[in-house]
């Protein structure tokens, strides 16, 4: 098979779905994370520190005080600010995992194109998810004679919440890959989540387990937490794009296949001698 063939030729010769299984998602993610481990720890610490700074400021202003009831109308701007300072860090991680390198000029150019769309998408998603949680809380406290309808409503809103949460995880990676118009960004995140339901649910379950573990061992947030979660969905989206025979830029599909075939050949021995296959 000629690796320089056109994407159309590859679509006829290769079963792309075999390269987008959850096993390949986790395999690619693990090896890329391992190959850049020290660099990613440094970037994660920077990401964590800037977010911690916003949290400290909000706490100093009394927004996140434990001694009083939280005002969600004040917390929401703090959430948006956290997201705003997260966009550059997320873009850096994307470039490490997908392009394997970072140049300041390219990073700055992409940030100019993506920043406001990234911030607007997460601001809207955060608002929708917050309203969903509020509705779940409202229905749970609702006093009615027939509780069955309350549980049905809670189930419907919880389903919308979970689906919206999965869409949110894909929005920034889609934006960094394709830089689509804002409306198409939301639309494509919807389609990707709809078309990869079981795989996305598995990723969400794994992410929630990771968050629970990080809460039990808080220093892991500073060590790997932010990058750990975001990078997983970056690699997952790359594999989902293959399923739909979508590539980014001018890079031919054969380059993806060649890289993943190499990743499939790596084993436990490469953890101790990664340079032999790099």
C-alpha positions in Angstrom: 0.0 0.0 0.0 1.4 3.4 -1.0 1.4 5.8 1.9 1.3 8.8 -0.4 -2.0 7.8 -1.9 -4.9 10.2 -1.8 -7.4 10.2 1.0 -10.0 8.9 -1.5 -7.8 5.9 -2.3 -7.3 5.2 1.4 -11.0 5.3 2.0 -11.4 2.4 -0.4 -8.4 0.3 0.9 -8.6 0.8 4.7 -11.3 0.1 7.2 -10.9 3.4 9.1 -13.2 2.3 11.9 -10.6 -0.3 13.0 -8.3 2.6 13.8 -10.9 4.5 15.8 -11.7 1.9 18.5 -11.4 2.8 22.1 -8.3 0.6 22.4 -6.5 2.8 19.8 -7.7 6.0 21.5 -6.2 5.0 24.8 -3.1 3.5 23.2 -2.2 6.6 21.2 -3.0 8.9 24.1 -0.8 6.9 26.5 2.2 6.8 24.3 2.1 10.4 23.4 1.6 11.3 27.0 4.5 9.2 28.0 6.8 10.5 25.2 6.3 14.1 26.4 5.8 13.4 30.1 8.2 15.9 31.6 7.2 18.7 29.3 3.5 18.0 30.0 4.0 18.1 33.8 5.6 21.5 33.4 2.7 22.8 31.3 0.2 21.3 33.6 1.7 23.0 36.6 1.5 26.3 34.7 -2.1 25.7 33.8 -3.0 24.7 37.4 -1.2 27.7 38.9 -3.0 30.2 36.7 -6.4 28.7 37.5 -5.5 28.5 41.2 -4.7 32.2 41.0 -8.2 33.0 39.8 -9.6 30.7 42.5 -7.6 32.5 45.2 -8.8 35.9 43.9 -12.4 34.7 43.9 -12.0 33.4 47.4 -10.4 36.6 48.6 -13.3 38.6 47.2 -15.8 36.3 49.1 -17.2 34.7 45.9 -16.2 31.2 46.9 -16.5 31.6 50.7 -17.6 28.5 52.5 -19.2 30.5 55.2 -22.0 31.9 53.0 -24.3 30.7 50.3 -22.7 30.8 46.9 -24.1 33.5 44.5 -24.1 31.7 41.1 -24.5 35.0 39.2 -21.1 36.0 40.6 -19.5 32.5 40.3 -20.3 32.4 36.5 -18.0 35.3 35.6 -15.2 33.6 37.6 -15.8 30.4 35.7 -15.6 32.3 32.4 -12.3 33.9 33.5 -10.9 30.5 34.4 -11.8 29.3 30.9 -10.2 32.4 29.3 -6.9 31.7 30.9 -7.2 28.0 30.0 -7.5 28.6 26.2 -3.8 29.2 25.6 -2.7 26.3 27.8 -5.2 24.0 26.0 -3.9 25.1 22.6 -0.3 24.3 23.7 -1.3 20.8 24.8 -3.1 20.3 21.5 0.0 21.2 19.5 2.2 18.9 21.6 -0.2 15.9 21.1 -1.0 16.5 17.4 1.9 18.4 15.9 4.6 17.2 18.3 6.1 20.7 18.6 5.3 24.3 19.4 6.4 27.5 17.8 5.5 30.8 19.4 4.5 32.5 16.2 2.1 29.6 15.2 0.7 29.5 18.7 0.0 33.2 18.7 -1.6 33.1 15.2 -3.8 30.2 16.2 -4.7 31.9 19.4 -5.9 35.0 17.6 -8.2 32.8 15.4 -9.5 30.6 18.2 -9.6 32.5 21.4 -13.0 34.2 21.3 -14.8 31.2 19.7 -13.3 28.9 22.4 -14.4 31.3 25.2 -17.9 31.8 23.7 -18.5 28.1 23.2 -17.5 27.2 26.8 -19.4 30.1 28.2 -22.6 29.0 26.5 -22.0 25.3 27.4 -21.3 26.3 31.0 -24.5 28.2 31.2 -26.6 25.4 29.7 -25.0 22.8 32.0 -25.5 25.1 35.0 -29.2 25.5 34.1 -29.5 21.7 33.7 -28.1 21.2 37.2 -30.4 23.8 38.6 -33.4 22.1 37.0 -32.3 18.7 38.5 -32.1 20.3 41.9 -35.4 22.0 41.5 -37.3 18.8 40.4 -35.6 16.8 43.2 -37.0 19.3 45.8 -40.4 19.6 44.2 -43.2 18.3 46.4 -45.9 16.6 44.3 -48.2 13.7 44.9 -46.9 11.5 42.1 -43.1 11.2 42.3 -42.8 9.1 39.2 -43.1 12.2 36.9 -40.5 14.0 38.9 -38.0 11.1 38.4 -38.9 11.1 34.6 -38.2 14.8 34.4 -34.9 14.4 36.4 -33.9 11.5 34.0 -34.6 13.7 30.9 -32.6 16.6 32.2 -29.8 14.4 33.4 -29.6 12.9 29.9 -29.4 16.3 28.4 -26.7 17.2 31.0 -24.5 14.2 30.2 -24.9 14.7 26.5 -24.0 18.4 26.7 -21.0 17.6 28.9 -19.7 15.2 26.3 -20.2 17.8 23.6 -18.3 20.4 25.7 -15.2 18.1 25.9 -15.0 18.0 22.1 -15.6 21.7 21.3 -12.0 23.0 21.8 -10.3 20.1 20.0 -12.7 20.6 17.1 -11.9 24.3 17.0 -8.2 23.7 17.1 -8.3 21.0 14.4 -10.6 22.7 11.9 -11.2 26.4 13.0 -14.8 26.3 11.8 -17.4 29.1 12.1 -18.9 29.3 15.6 -22.3 27.8 14.5 -20.6 24.8 12.9 -18.4 24.3 15.9 -21.5 23.6 18.1 -23.1 21.6 15.3 -20.0 19.4 14.7 -19.6 18.8 18.5 -23.2 17.6 18.5 -22.7 15.3 15.5 -19.4 13.8 16.8 -21.1 13.1 20.2 -24.1 11.6 18.5 -22.1 9.4 16.2 -19.6 8.1 18.9 -22.1 7.5 21.7 -20.6 4.4 23.3 -17.0 5.5 22.9 -17.8 9.0 24.3 -19.7 7.5 27.3 -16.6 5.3 28.0 -14.3 8.3 27.9 -16.7 10.3 30.1 -16.8 7.5 32.6 -13.0 7.2 32.6 -12.7 11.0 33.0 -15.1 11.0 36.0 -13.1 8.2 37.6 -9.9 10.2 37.1 -11.5 13.4 38.6 -12.7 11.4 41.6 -9.1 10.0 42.1 -7.6 13.5 41.7 -10.0 14.8 44.4 -8.7 12.0 46.7 -5.1 12.9 45.9 -5.3 16.7 45.3 -1.6 17.2 44.4 -2.3 15.2 41.1 -4.2 18.2 39.8 -0.9 20.2 39.8 1.0 17.3 38.4 -1.1 15.9 35.6 -4.8 16.7 36.1 -5.6 19.4 33.5 -3.5 17.9 30.7 -4.6 14.4 31.6 -8.3 15.2 30.9 -8.0 17.6 27.9 -5.4 15.5 26.0 -7.5 12.4 26.1 -10.3 14.1 24.1 -7.8 15.6 21.7 -6.6 12.1 20.7 -10.1 10.7 20.8 -11.3 13.3 18.4 -8.4 12.5 16.0 -9.6 8.9 15.9 -13.3 10.0 15.5 -12.2 12.1 12.5 -10.7 9.0 11.0 -13.9 7.1 11.4 -15.6 9.7 9.3 -12.7 9.8 6.8 -11.9 13.4 7.8 -8.3 14.7 7.9 -7.0 18.1 8.9 -5.0 20.4 6.8 -3.1 18.9 3.8 -1.8 15.9 5.8 -2.6 12.7 4.0 -4.5 9.9 5.7 -1.6 7.6 5.2 0.4 9.6 7.8 -2.2 8.8 10.4 -2.2 5.1 9.6 1.5 4.9 9.6 1.7 6.6 13.1 -1.0 4.4 14.6 0.6 1.2 13.2 3.8 2.2 14.9 1.9 2.9 18.2 0.3 -0.5 18.0 3.7 -2.2 17.9 4.9 -0.5 21.1 4.7 -2.5 24.4 5.9 -2.5 28.0 9.5 -2.6 26.9 9.1 0.9 25.3 8.3 2.4 28.7 11.9 1.8 29.8 13.5 2.3 26.3 11.2 4.7 24.4 14.0 5.9 22.2 14.1 2.6 20.3 10.8 3.3 18.6 10.9 7.1 18.5 
